[in-house]
Amino acid sequence: MKLKLRTNSKYGIAVPTSMGVRITPPNGAPVHTSNSYFMQATSAESNAVNIASSLGIKGLVLTNFVEDSPISYFIKSELRRRNIDYFGPDIPQGGPWGYRHQFNIADSGYGTRGPRVHNDRAGEVGRVLNAKDFDFESIFGVEGVQILHISGLIAAISKETTRFCLDVIHAAKDYGTLVSFDMNHRDTFWKGRETELRAAFIEMASKTDILIGNEEDYQLCLGIEGPKEGGTDITSQINGFKEMVERIKTAYPNANVFGNTLRQVISVNEHLWGAITLFENTWNVIEPRPIQVLDRIGGGDGFAGGLLYGVLKEMEPEKATQFAWASGALATTVLEDYATPVDEEMVWSIYKGNARVKR
């Protein structure tokens, strides 16, 4: 593996993000008929940190907070509980119609009724992230970060966050920090900004050491042609996915690791879950296997977080891929949209299909 991790770093993974809360009805109930909810602090980017932070590697989020907001206090408390430090300004709310943290309102779905997610992000404080509020020399130069992880969600929220992600990538590269990029395309974020965001995402990908996505991400974010081969089931398309990744590798030679999740939905509560990675010239394939799903949201972030943990622990490529697959599967077994393994054994048991009681 050509990836060279910085030594003597305080943080394993750092992420720019816009923190918010997610509220979910219990027991798979739909939002429109529910009167009780489970609330968690969330963002796609912090979710990807959570595997490593749960297993003892300190994480860092770079974000904005709303000054004196109870939701802000809740988020900070939850990050501390999850072994994740935070850095960023407390911005005055500016009255009831000013800034706030995003709300993600979701039901998990059940059986034949698919999940529905409603994003309520008007006035979101994370939309005004600005490099001037962050001391990159201290973060990357003095304290040290081994991997900077960027998600296409934070990169596409606003013109300001797009600029911020580019700025933080440039700073990270100046100090020898590896860059990971999970493209996470969302149509609603790209609407009206397609040309601008395509150019920005291409620049980000060109500076990336670890590139993560699925077939739609690579096509819609980077303009890479998707899989040409395969039938209707996901397993028959694996060779087509490999060819697509080879095209990406040719277009972005700076990257040494490529990750691609494979998912086929049988029902809300049963998926076929697989993965492909390419470490330099070594392919690692986990053919889709049935997994039982409590809440699918966060599976992709779990895969990314597991892959980054494997890189941080310098696992062999095959083992890192297996760990990433199992971390994504673990995330789908809980109502939170992030996985919190108590130890590595919990993750490896999922990969091995061992669901027996541990006493």
C-alpha positions as CSV (number, residue, x, y, z in Angstrom):
1,M,0.0,0.0,0.0
2,K,1.5,3.3,-1.1
3,L,-0.5,5.4,1.4
4,K,1.8,7.0,3.8
5,L,0.2,8.0,7.1
6,R,1.6,10.9,9.2
7,T,3.0,9.8,12.5
8,N,2.7,11.7,15.8
9,S,-0.8,13.0,14.9
10,K,-3.4,13.7,17.5
11,Y,-6.3,12.9,15.2
12,G,-6.9,9.8,13.0
13,I,-9.7,11.4,11.0
14,A,-10.9,15.0,10.6
15,V,-14.0,16.1,8.7
16,P,-15.6,19.3,7.7
17,T,-19.3,19.0,8.4
18,S,-22.6,20.6,9.3
19,M,-23.9,19.0,12.4
20,G,-27.6,18.6,13.1
21,V,-30.1,16.3,14.7
22,R,-32.0,13.4,13.3
23,I,-35.4,12.4,14.7
24,T,-36.8,8.9,14.0
25,P,-40.0,7.2,15.1
26,P,-39.4,4.0,17.0
27,N,-40.4,0.5,15.6
28,G,-40.3,1.5,12.0
29,A,-43.4,3.7,12.3
30,P,-44.0,6.4,9.6
31,V,-43.5,10.1,10.5
32,H,-47.0,11.2,9.6
33,T,-48.6,9.0,12.2
34,S,-46.0,9.2,15.0
35,N,-46.0,11.3,18.2
36,S,-42.7,10.1,19.8
37,Y,-39.2,10.2,18.4
38,F,-35.7,9.1,19.0
39,M,-33.3,12.0,18.6
40,Q,-29.5,11.8,17.8
41,A,-26.8,14.2,16.8
42,T,-25.8,13.5,13.2
43,S,-24.0,14.3,10.0
44,A,-22.8,12.0,7.2
45,E,-19.2,13.1,7.8
46,S,-19.2,12.6,11.6
47,N,-20.8,9.2,11.0
48,A,-17.8,8.1,9.0
49,V,-15.5,9.1,11.9
50,N,-17.5,7.0,14.4
51,I,-16.0,3.6,13.7
52,A,-12.4,4.8,14.4
53,S,-13.4,7.0,17.3
54,S,-15.4,4.1,18.9
55,L,-12.2,1.9,18.7
56,G,-10.0,4.4,20.4
57,I,-8.7,6.7,17.5
58,K,-9.5,10.3,18.2
59,G,-11.7,12.1,15.6
60,L,-12.2,15.8,14.9
61,V,-15.1,17.7,13.3
62,L,-14.7,21.2,11.8
63,T,-18.1,22.9,11.9
64,N,-20.1,25.9,13.0
65,F,-22.4,26.0,16.0
66,V,-25.3,28.2,17.0
67,E,-24.4,30.2,20.1
68,D,-26.3,29.3,23.2
69,S,-28.6,26.9,21.3
70,P,-29.8,23.9,23.3
71,I,-29.4,21.8,20.2
72,S,-25.8,23.0,19.9
73,Y,-25.2,21.9,23.5
74,F,-26.7,18.5,22.8
75,I,-24.6,18.1,19.7
76,K,-21.4,19.0,21.5
77,S,-22.2,16.6,24.4
78,E,-22.9,13.8,21.9
79,L,-19.6,14.4,20.1
80,R,-17.7,14.3,23.4
81,R,-19.4,11.0,24.3
82,R,-18.3,9.6,20.9
83,N,-14.6,10.4,21.4
84,I,-14.9,13.1,18.7
85,D,-13.4,16.6,19.3
86,Y,-14.9,19.6,17.6
87,F,-13.5,23.0,16.5
88,G,-15.4,25.9,15.0
89,P,-17.1,29.2,15.9
90,D,-20.3,29.8,17.9
91,I,-22.3,32.0,15.6
92,P,-25.1,34.2,17.2
93,Q,-28.5,33.0,16.2
94,G,-29.7,36.4,15.0
95,G,-33.2,36.0,16.4
96,P,-35.9,33.3,15.8
97,W,-35.5,33.5,12.0
98,G,-31.7,33.4,12.1
99,Y,-29.3,30.4,12.1
100,R,-30.1,26.9,13.4
101,H,-28.8,23.4,13.1
102,Q,-30.3,21.2,10.5
103,F,-33.2,18.7,11.3
104,N,-33.3,15.4,9.5
105,I,-36.7,13.8,9.9
106,A,-36.9,10.2,8.9
107,D,-38.7,6.9,9.3
108,S,-36.9,3.7,8.8
109,G,-39.7,2.1,6.7
110,Y,-40.7,-1.5,7.2
111,G,-41.2,-4.5,4.9
112,T,-42.7,-3.2,1.6
113,R,-43.0,0.4,2.9
114,G,-39.9,2.3,1.9
115,P,-38.1,4.8,4.2
116,R,-38.8,8.4,3.8
117,V,-36.3,11.1,4.7
118,H,-37.2,14.8,5.0
119,N,-34.4,17.3,5.2
120,D,-35.2,20.6,7.0
121,R,-32.1,22.8,6.4
122,A,-33.3,26.4,6.0
123,G,-31.0,28.7,7.9
124,E,-28.5,26.0,8.5
125,V,-25.5,27.3,10.4
126,G,-23.1,25.0,8.6
127,R,-23.9,26.5,5.3
128,V,-21.6,29.5,6.1
129,L,-18.4,27.6,6.9
130,N,-15.4,29.8,6.2
131,A,-11.7,29.0,6.3
132,K,-11.0,32.3,8.1
133,D,-12.6,30.8,11.3
134,F,-10.2,27.9,11.4
135,D,-6.5,27.7,12.3
136,F,-5.4,25.1,9.7
137,E,-1.7,25.5,10.7
138,S,-2.6,24.5,14.3
139,I,-5.0,21.7,13.2
140,F,-2.9,20.1,10.5
141,G,0.6,21.3,11.3
142,V,0.8,21.3,15.1
143,E,-1.8,18.8,16.3
144,G,-1.7,16.7,13.2
145,V,-4.3,14.7,11.2
146,Q,-3.7,11.4,9.5
147,I,-6.8,11.4,7.2
148,L,-9.0,14.3,6.1
149,H,-12.4,12.9,5.0
150,I,-14.6,14.9,2.7
151,S,-18.2,14.0,1.9
152,G,-20.0,15.2,-1.2
153,L,-22.9,16.3,1.1
154,I,-21.0,19.0,2.9
155,A,-19.2,19.9,-0.3
156,A,-22.5,20.6,-2.1
157,I,-24.6,22.3,0.6
158,S,-23.7,25.9,-0.4
159,K,-21.2,27.9,-2.4
160,E,-19.5,28.6,0.9
161,T,-19.1,25.0,1.9
162,T,-17.8,24.1,-1.5
163,R,-15.1,26.7,-1.2
164,F,-14.4,25.6,2.4
165,C,-13.9,22.0,1.4
166,L,-11.4,23.0,-1.3
167,D,-9.6,25.2,1.2
168,V,-9.3,22.5,3.8
169,I,-8.1,20.0,1.2
170,H,-5.4,22.3,0.1
171,A,-4.3,22.9,3.7
172,A,-4.3,19.2,4.5
173,K,-2.2,18.3,1.5
174,D,0.3,21.0,2.6
175,Y,0.9,19.2,5.8
176,G,1.1,15.6,4.4
177,T,-2.4,14.6,5.5
178,L,-4.1,11.9,3.3
179,V,-7.4,13.0,1.7
180,S,-10.4,10.7,1.5
181,F,-13.5,11.7,-0.6
182,D,-16.9,10.0,-0.5
183,M,-18.9,11.7,-3.3
184,N,-22.4,11.1,-1.8
185,H,-24.3,12.7,-4.7
186,R,-27.7,14.2,-3.9
187,D,-29.9,15.6,-6.7
188,T,-31.5,18.2,-4.4
189,F,-28.2,19.7,-3.5
190,W,-26.9,19.8,-7.1
191,K,-30.1,21.4,-8.6
192,G,-29.1,24.6,-10.4
193,R,-25.4,24.2,-9.6
194,E,-24.5,21.2,-11.8
195,T,-21.7,22.9,-13.8
196,E,-20.1,24.6,-10.8
197,L,-20.2,21.5,-8.6
198,R,-18.9,19.2,-11.3
199,A,-15.8,21.4,-11.7
200,A,-15.3,21.5,-7.9
201,F,-15.8,17.8,-7.4
202,I,-13.3,17.0,-10.2
203,E,-10.7,19.3,-8.4
204,M,-11.4,17.6,-5.1
205,A,-11.1,14.1,-6.6
206,S,-7.8,15.0,-8.3
207,K,-6.3,15.7,-4.9
208,T,-7.7,12.6,-3.3
209,D,-5.8,9.5,-2.0
210,I,-8.9,7.4,-1.2
211,L,-11.9,7.7,-3.4
212,I,-15.3,6.2,-2.4
213,G,-18.7,6.1,-4.1
214,N,-21.1,4.0,-6.1
215,E,-21.9,3.9,-9.8
216,E,-24.3,6.8,-9.6
217,D,-21.8,8.9,-7.7
218,Y,-19.0,8.4,-10.2
219,Q,-21.3,9.2,-13.1
220,L,-23.2,12.2,-11.7
221,C,-20.3,13.8,-9.8
222,L,-17.4,13.2,-12.1
223,G,-18.9,12.2,-15.4
224,I,-17.3,8.8,-15.4
225,E,-19.1,6.2,-17.6
226,G,-21.0,3.7,-15.5
227,P,-20.9,-0.1,-15.6
228,K,-21.5,-1.6,-19.1
229,E,-21.9,-5.2,-18.2
230,G,-24.2,-7.3,-16.2
231,G,-27.8,-8.4,-15.7
232,T,-30.5,-7.2,-13.4
233,D,-29.0,-8.6,-10.2
234,I,-26.2,-6.7,-8.5
235,T,-23.8,-9.7,-8.5
236,S,-23.8,-10.1,-12.3
237,Q,-22.7,-6.5,-12.6
238,I,-19.4,-6.9,-10.6
239,N,-17.2,-7.0,-13.7
240,G,-18.9,-3.9,-15.0
241,F,-18.2,-2.1,-11.8
242,K,-14.5,-3.2,-12.0
243,E,-14.2,-1.7,-15.4
244,M,-15.8,1.5,-14.2
245,V,-13.3,1.8,-11.3
246,E,-10.5,1.2,-13.8
247,R,-11.8,4.2,-15.8
248,I,-11.8,6.3,-12.6
249,K,-8.2,5.2,-11.7
250,T,-7.1,6.3,-15.2
251,A,-8.8,9.7,-14.7
252,Y,-7.5,10.2,-11.2
253,P,-4.1,8.7,-10.9
254,N,-3.3,10.4,-7.6
255,A,-5.7,8.1,-5.7
256,N,-4.3,4.8,-4.4
257,V,-7.5,3.3,-3.0
258,F,-10.9,3.1,-4.5
259,G,-14.0,1.8,-2.7
260,N,-17.4,1.0,-4.2
261,T,-20.4,-0.3,-2.3
262,L,-22.9,-2.8,-3.8
263,R,-26.5,-2.8,-2.6
264,Q,-29.6,-4.5,-3.9
265,V,-32.9,-4.0,-1.9
266,I,-35.0,-7.1,-1.5
267,S,-37.2,-5.4,1.0
268,V,-36.7,-2.6,3.5
269,N,-35.5,-5.2,6.1
270,E,-33.4,-7.4,3.8
271,H,-30.7,-6.2,1.4
272,L,-27.9,-7.8,-0.6
273,W,-24.8,-6.0,0.6
274,G,-21.4,-6.2,-1.1
275,A,-18.3,-4.2,-1.8
276,I,-15.4,-3.8,-4.3
277,T,-12.1,-2.1,-3.5
278,L,-9.0,-1.5,-5.5
279,F,-5.8,-0.9,-3.6
280,E,-3.2,0.1,-6.1
281,N,-3.5,-2.9,-8.5
282,T,-5.1,-5.4,-6.1
283,W,-8.8,-6.1,-6.4
284,N,-10.9,-7.1,-3.4
285,V,-14.4,-8.3,-3.9
286,I,-17.1,-9.2,-1.4
287,E,-20.0,-10.6,-3.4
288,P,-23.4,-9.3,-2.2
289,R,-24.7,-11.3,0.8
290,P,-28.1,-11.0,2.6
291,I,-28.1,-8.7,5.6
292,Q,-31.1,-7.9,7.9
293,V,-31.7,-4.2,8.1
294,L,-33.3,-2.2,11.0
295,D,-32.5,1.2,9.4
296,R,-30.6,1.5,6.1
297,I,-29.4,5.1,6.6
298,G,-25.7,5.3,7.4
299,G,-24.6,2.0,5.8
300,G,-22.5,3.8,3.2
301,D,-21.0,6.0,5.9
302,G,-20.2,2.9,8.0
303,F,-18.5,1.4,5.0
304,A,-16.4,4.5,4.5
305,G,-15.6,4.7,8.2
306,G,-14.6,1.0,8.3
307,L,-12.3,1.4,5.2
308,L,-10.6,4.4,6.8
309,Y,-10.1,2.5,10.0
310,G,-8.5,-0.3,8.0
311,V,-6.1,2.2,6.4
312,L,-5.3,3.8,9.8
313,K,-4.5,0.3,11.3
314,E,-2.5,-0.6,8.1
315,M,-4.6,-3.7,7.5
316,E,-3.9,-5.8,4.4
317,P,-6.3,-4.7,1.6
318,E,-8.4,-7.8,1.8
319,K,-8.9,-7.3,5.6
320,A,-9.6,-3.6,5.2
321,T,-12.3,-4.4,2.7
322,Q,-13.9,-7.0,4.9
323,F,-13.8,-4.7,7.8
324,A,-15.4,-1.9,5.8
325,W,-18.2,-4.2,4.5
326,A,-19.0,-5.4,8.0
327,S,-18.9,-1.8,9.5
328,G,-21.5,-0.8,6.9
329,A,-23.6,-3.8,7.8
330,L,-23.3,-3.0,11.5
331,A,-24.6,0.5,10.9
332,T,-27.9,-0.9,9.5
333,T,-28.6,-2.8,12.7
334,V,-29.2,0.3,14.8
335,L,-31.6,3.3,14.7
336,E,-28.7,5.7,14.8
337,D,-27.2,6.4,11.4
338,Y,-23.8,5.5,12.6
339,A,-22.1,2.3,13.9
340,T,-20.6,2.2,17.3
341,P,-18.6,-1.1,17.7
342,V,-17.5,-1.9,21.2
343,D,-14.4,-3.7,19.8
344,E,-13.1,-5.1,16.5
345,E,-14.4,-8.5,17.4
346,M,-18.0,-7.2,17.0
347,V,-17.2,-6.1,13.5
348,W,-15.4,-9.3,12.5
349,S,-18.3,-11.4,13.9
350,I,-20.6,-9.7,11.4
351,Y,-18.3,-10.5,8.6
352,K,-18.0,-14.1,9.6
353,G,-21.8,-14.4,10.0
354,N,-21.5,-15.3,13.7
355,A,-24.6,-13.9,15.4
356,R,-24.3,-16.3,18.4
357,V,-24.6,-15.0,22.0
358,K,-21.3,-13.8,23.5
359,R,-21.2,-14.6,27.2
